[in-house]
Amino acid sequence: MNIAANIADELETPNADGAIAHALFAEAPNSVSFNKLRKRLLRNVRQAFEDFAMLKEQKRWLIGLSGGKDSYGLLALLLDLQWRGLLPVELIACNLDQGQPNFPKHILPEYLTKVGVKHRIEYRDTYSIVKEKVPEGATYCSLCSRLRRGNLYRIAREEGCDALVLGHHREDILETFFMNFFHGGRLASMPAKLLNDEGNLMVLRPLAYCAEDDMAKFATAMQFPIIPCDLCGSQDGLQRNAMKDMLADIERRMPGRKDTMLRALSHVNPSHLLDPKLFDFASLMAGETTPKSE
């Protein structure tokens, strides 16, 4: 499939009613710059579909919707592709209300109803658990994300979904890699496609090739009603922030390095690393050689 060649024509093709966009795009800018941005993001998503076989035997997806720019962007891009017949799966948006103080409970259901998106809002007070278990001054992200993920797995199964779809983008993947590299002593990141431990649910990250800057520009142009995280987002000194700053500095000094680093994650040579579990160094022997001339 030649995604780069086909995407522009497909985006300009109206549906049976003569419209050229999902209702969610009704108030989107009609500018050259926005259309280029939208096409680039859709092209990146479709490339991830192809590279990681995300559409194989898939029928129903649960989209984790936090209220942040990335999950809103993910929802919009998937709905756009579905509306055009390029994503043959049923989509359900799900927000997990974790009981954080001052969380504006009305924003997401009102928005999703307005744009006609099937959704489920689930209330689980994981906030109290996180506050109780995590010592004062420590970061909440790890426990908070584990509790959220466990609930989303449950909801996906209850809704009969094949996959939980999350809005992690290029920078999330690179930051996770360097966090593991610097602090975990291992080479690992966020995979674009993952089978859960029980073996009954896929976790998909269609934004794996999408740049965070593009997602931010897209969210601003689309005027998504962003809900900030007042739990972990308000804490200073997070390891992820340090990785984000480091990557931003590298990109400023050497433009294009983020894309190069992302490509490196898909071009791994185990024989040139140091893990005997991935490469059989023990059986590596020199063959017979012709004696050198005197």
C-alpha positions in Angstrom: 0.0 0.0 0.0 1.5 3.3 -1.1 0.2 5.4 1.8 2.0 8.6 0.8 0.6 8.5 -2.7 -3.0 7.7 -1.7 -3.7 9.8 1.4 -4.2 13.2 -0.3 -6.8 11.9 -2.8 -8.6 9.9 -0.1 -9.0 12.9 2.2 -10.6 15.0 -0.5 -13.2 12.3 -1.5 -16.7 13.1 -0.2 -18.9 10.4 1.3 -22.4 9.5 0.0 -23.9 12.6 1.5 -21.4 14.9 -0.2 -19.5 15.8 3.0 -15.7 15.6 3.2 -15.2 15.2 6.9 -16.5 13.7 10.1 -18.7 16.0 12.2 -15.9 16.3 14.7 -14.0 18.4 12.0 -17.0 20.7 11.4 -15.2 23.7 12.9 -11.7 22.8 11.9 -9.6 25.4 10.0 -9.8 25.3 6.2 -6.2 26.3 5.6 -3.3 24.9 3.7 -1.2 24.5 6.8 -3.9 22.7 8.7 -4.6 20.3 5.9 -1.0 19.5 5.5 -0.7 18.8 9.2 -3.8 16.6 9.2 -2.7 14.6 6.2 0.8 14.1 7.8 -0.8 12.8 11.0 -3.2 10.5 9.1 -0.3 9.2 7.0 1.7 8.5 10.1 -1.2 6.6 11.7 -1.8 4.5 8.6 1.9 3.7 8.4 1.7 2.4 11.9 -1.3 0.3 11.0 0.6 -1.3 8.2 4.0 -1.7 9.9 2.6 -3.3 13.0 -0.4 -5.2 11.5 -2.8 -3.3 13.8 -5.9 -4.1 11.8 -5.4 -7.8 11.6 -8.7 -9.5 12.7 -9.7 -6.4 14.7 -13.4 -5.5 15.0 -13.9 -3.3 18.1 -11.6 -0.8 19.8 -11.7 0.9 23.1 -10.0 4.3 22.9 -8.6 5.6 26.2 -9.6 9.2 26.4 -7.9 11.2 29.2 -9.0 14.7 28.1 -5.4 15.6 27.1 -4.3 16.8 23.6 -2.9 13.4 22.5 -6.0 11.3 23.3 -8.3 13.9 21.7 -6.1 13.9 18.7 -6.0 10.1 18.5 -9.8 10.0 18.7 -10.2 12.5 15.9 -7.7 10.8 13.6 -9.3 7.4 14.1 -12.8 8.7 13.6 -11.6 10.5 10.4 -10.2 7.3 9.0 -13.2 5.3 10.1 -15.6 7.8 8.5 -13.7 7.4 5.2 -13.9 3.7 5.3 -10.2 3.3 5.9 -10.6 1.9 9.4 -13.0 -1.0 9.4 -13.5 -1.3 13.2 -16.0 -0.1 15.7 -14.8 2.7 18.0 -15.8 3.3 21.6 -14.3 6.2 23.6 -13.7 5.7 27.3 -12.7 8.1 30.0 -11.8 6.8 33.5 -12.7 9.4 36.1 -10.1 8.7 38.8 -11.7 10.9 41.4 -9.2 13.8 41.2 -10.4 16.9 43.0 -12.0 19.5 40.8 -12.1 17.2 37.8 -14.7 18.8 35.4 -16.9 15.7 34.9 -19.2 17.4 32.4 -16.6 18.3 29.7 -16.0 14.9 28.1 -19.5 13.5 28.0 -20.8 16.8 26.6 -18.2 17.0 23.9 -18.5 13.3 22.9 -22.3 13.6 22.7 -22.0 16.8 20.7 -19.8 15.2 18.0 -21.8 11.9 18.1 -19.1 9.6 19.5 -20.2 6.4 21.3 -18.6 6.5 24.7 -18.4 5.2 28.3 -17.5 7.3 31.4 -16.3 5.1 34.3 -15.8 6.4 37.8 -13.1 4.7 40.0 -11.5 6.5 42.9 -7.9 5.6 42.2 -6.8 9.0 43.3 -7.4 8.2 47.0 -5.3 4.9 46.6 -2.5 6.8 44.9 -2.4 9.5 47.6 -2.5 6.8 50.4 0.2 4.6 48.9 2.7 7.1 47.5 5.0 8.9 50.0 4.9 12.7 50.2 7.1 14.2 47.6 7.3 11.0 45.4 5.9 10.9 41.9 2.5 9.4 41.4 2.7 8.5 37.7 3.7 4.9 37.9 1.0 3.7 40.4 -1.6 6.0 38.8 -0.9 4.6 35.3 -1.0 1.0 36.5 -4.4 1.5 38.2 -5.8 3.3 35.2 -4.5 0.6 32.8 -6.0 -2.2 34.9 -9.4 -0.6 34.8 -9.2 0.1 31.1 -8.3 -3.5 30.4 -11.4 -4.6 32.4 -13.7 -2.1 30.6 -12.3 -3.2 27.2 -13.2 -6.8 28.0 -16.6 -5.8 29.3 -17.3 -3.9 26.0 -16.2 -6.9 23.9 -13.3 -5.0 22.4 -10.3 -6.6 20.7 -7.9 -3.8 21.7 -7.3 -0.9 24.0 -6.0 2.0 21.9 -3.8 4.6 23.6 -2.5 8.1 22.5 1.2 7.7 23.1 3.3 9.5 20.4 6.9 9.5 19.2 8.2 11.5 22.1 6.5 9.2 24.7 8.3 6.3 23.1 11.7 8.0 23.0 11.4 9.3 26.6 10.4 5.9 27.9 13.4 4.4 26.1 15.9 6.8 27.7 14.2 6.4 31.1 14.8 2.7 30.9 18.3 3.3 29.5 19.4 5.8 32.2 17.5 4.6 35.2 16.3 1.0 34.5 19.5 -0.4 33.0 17.7 -2.0 30.1 16.9 -1.3 26.4 13.1 -1.1 26.3 10.4 1.3 25.3 6.7 1.4 24.6 5.8 -1.1 21.8 3.4 0.1 19.1 1.5 -3.3 19.5 1.4 -5.3 22.7 -0.5 -8.4 23.9 -1.6 -8.1 27.5 -0.4 -10.6 30.1 -3.7 -12.6 30.0 -3.3 -12.9 26.2 -6.8 -11.7 25.5 -6.4 -8.1 24.6 -4.1 -6.0 22.3 -2.7 -2.7 23.3 -2.2 -0.4 20.3 -0.4 2.9 19.9 -1.3 4.2 16.4 0.4 7.6 17.1 3.8 5.9 17.4 5.2 7.8 14.4 3.4 11.1 15.2 5.5 14.0 16.6 4.3 15.7 19.9 4.6 19.1 18.3 2.3 18.1 15.5 -0.2 16.7 18.0 -0.1 20.0 20.0 -0.7 22.0 16.8 -3.5 19.7 15.8 -5.2 20.0 19.3 -5.0 23.8 19.2 -6.4 24.1 15.7 -9.2 21.7 16.6 -10.0 23.6 19.8 -10.3 20.5 21.9 -11.6 21.1 25.4 -8.4 20.1 27.2 -8.5 18.8 30.7 -5.2 19.3 32.5 -3.9 16.6 34.9 -3.7 18.2 38.4 -2.1 15.1 40.0 1.2 14.1 38.4 1.2 17.1 36.0 1.7 19.5 38.9 4.8 17.7 40.3 8.3 19.0 39.5 11.4 16.9 38.9 9.9 14.0 37.2 12.4 11.8 35.3 10.2 12.0 32.2 10.5 15.8 32.2 14.3 15.5 32.3 14.2 13.1 29.3 11.9 15.5 27.5 14.2 18.4 28.1 17.2 16.3 27.0 15.5 15.3 23.7 14.3 18.8 23.0 17.9 20.1 23.5 19.3 17.4 21.1 16.7 18.2 18.5 17.4 22.0 18.7 21.1 21.4 18.2 20.8 18.6 15.6 17.4 18.8 13.9 15.9 15.5 12.8 17.6 13.4 15.5 14.2 12.3 17.0 13.2 10.7 13.8 16.6 9.0 13.6 16.4 7.7 17.1 12.9 6.4 16.4 14.1 4.6 13.3 17.0 3.1 15.4 14.4 1.4 17.6 13.2 -0.6 14.6 16.7 -1.5 13.3 18.1 -3.6 16.1 21.2 -5.8 15.7 21.4 -8.2 18.6 24.9 -9.5 17.7 26.2 -6.0 18.3 24.8 -5.6 21.8 25.7 -7.4 25.0 22.7 -9.6 25.8 23.5 -13.4 25.6 19.8 -14.1 25.8 19.2 -12.5 22.5 22.3 -13.7 20.7 24.1 -17.0 21.1 27.6 -15.6 21.8 28.7 -19.0 23.3 28.4 -20.8 20.0 30.1 -18.1 18.0 33.4 -19.7 16.8 36.0 -18.7 14.3 36.1 -21.0 11.2 39.1 -22.5 9.7 41.3 -20.0 8.0 44.0 -20.3 5.3 47.5 -20.0 7.0 49.2 -16.8 6.2 52.2 -16.9 3.8 55.6 -16.8 5.4 
